[in-house]
């Protein structure tokens, strides 16, 4: 059983600033995103984390996550994992929520209504269930670099909730979250921590 599962959302990109849905479009970090990744890395290399010796590292292969991992100082230890790629938004890729609502109706809600010509939320949840199963079988800490929506679903599935619970788990760019255990049950130890960016 993994002692801790540390989650890092990638740093700021042009589309995360504008609120555009960024699924499989492979866009790089902004300078602010690179700065956030470095600050996160500095934090993880100080006490109490001390560089997370012996941690097992996985990253989404998309450049914004892989670059965050590299700049945080974990690139050499990381292995890319397609399961950690962001939700495939299909026809909604690159659109803001306001633009999607013009097409799908004002009451559109991604966690209920999903996306057009893209990946079903159930499919995202199945990928995150695979990640949860792998993490729980690890015998050491694991560190995952990925994306906002998939990490929110991962948090929901870690706790045993329906994937739509992810709507209540906000994540900021370059944030740190930690999943663990309390009284033998899955628990959240830390969520959406951006103290290193202050």
Secondary structure as GFF3:
##gff-version 3
##sequence-region A 1 198
A	DSSP	beta_strand	5	9	.	.	.	ID=ss1
A	DSSP	alpha_helix	14	18	.	.	.	ID=ss2
A	DSSP	alpha_helix	31	44	.	.	.	ID=ss3
A	DSSP	beta_strand	56	59	.	.	.	ID=ss4
A	DSSP	alpha_helix	63	71	.	.	.	ID=ss5
A	DSSP	beta_strand	78	80	.	.	.	ID=ss6
A	DSSP	three_ten_helix	82	84	.	.	.	ID=ss7
A	DSSP	three_ten_helix	90	92	.	.	.	ID=ss8
A	DSSP	alpha_helix	97	104	.	.	.	ID=ss9
A	DSSP	alpha_helix	110	113	.	.	.	ID=ss10
A	DSSP	alpha_helix	121	137	.	.	.	ID=ss11
A	DSSP	beta_strand	142	146	.	.	.	ID=ss12
A	DSSP	alpha_helix	148	158	.	.	.	ID=ss13
A	DSSP	three_ten_helix	163	168	.	.	.	ID=ss14
A	DSSP	beta_strand	176	182	.	.	.	ID=ss15
A	DSSP	beta_strand	185	193	.	.	.	ID=ss16
A	DSSP	three_ten_helix	195	197	.	.	.	ID=ss17
###
